[in-house]
């Protein structure tokens, strides 16, 4: 489970993201329809960049490898206003 913790001056909260949800999101983001839509929006804005097609079967080993690395800190940031964000497996 991916755990996102956010600490501010006023509030602290944590958002757990199950690996099943992460797998579903990666499947949605790699769909042909979404990639076509994103590339159209980029084209409308006049940018000369295209999002490359990523195959779902290439992302599965990545999600599986992440699930084996419990406790690994992916992101840890602190802002000048005291806000802290931590993403941990």
N, C-alpha and C positions, 0 to 999 in steps of 0.2 A: 504494500500500500504506500502510495506517495503521500507525504504529509507536508502541507504548506502552512507555516506558522507566520503570523503577522503580529507584531507588537508595536503599538503606538503609545503616545502619552495617555490617551483616554481609554483605549480598549486593547485587549489581546484576544485573538481568535485563531483557531486552527481549522483547516479544511482537509479532510482525508479524501484522497482520490484513489479508488480501487483500480487495480490493474485491468480489470474487465472494462471499466469505463475508459481507461487510457487506450485500450485496444480498439474500442468502438470509435473513439475520436480519431485515432490514426486511420481507421478504415474510411471514415467520412472524409477526412482531409485528402486522402489519396484517390478519391473517386474521380472519374473523368469529368462528370458534370461540375463538380466544385472547382477543379483545376481550370476548366474552360471558363467558368464564371469569373474566377480570380484574374485570369489572363485578360479577359475582356475589360474588366474594371481598370487594370493597369494600363491597357492600351488607350482607354478613354482619357486617362489623365495625362497622356502624352509621354509616358515613360517607355524606354526601350529595353525592358526587362521582361522575361517570361519565367514563370515558375516551372521548373522541370518536373516531368512526370516521375513520381516515386512509386515503386511497386510495393504492394502490400506484403508480399512474401519477403521482401528485404527488411521490412520493419518488425516483423514477428520475432526474429532472433534478437533484435535490439531490446524489445520489451521483455522478452524472456530473460536475457542477461541482466537487465535492470532488476528484475524480480529476485534474482539470486544475490544481490548486493545489499542486503538489509543494513540500515544504519548509515549508509553513505550519504554525505552532505553534498548536494548538487549545487546549490546556490545559498550564499550567506552574505547579506548586504546590510549596511547600516547607513542611514542618511543623516545629514546634518541636523535635521529636526528631531532625531531620536527614533525614527521609525526603523524597525528591524524586520527583515523578511528572510526566512529560512525554508529551503526546500530539501527534504530528506526522504530517503527511501525507507 
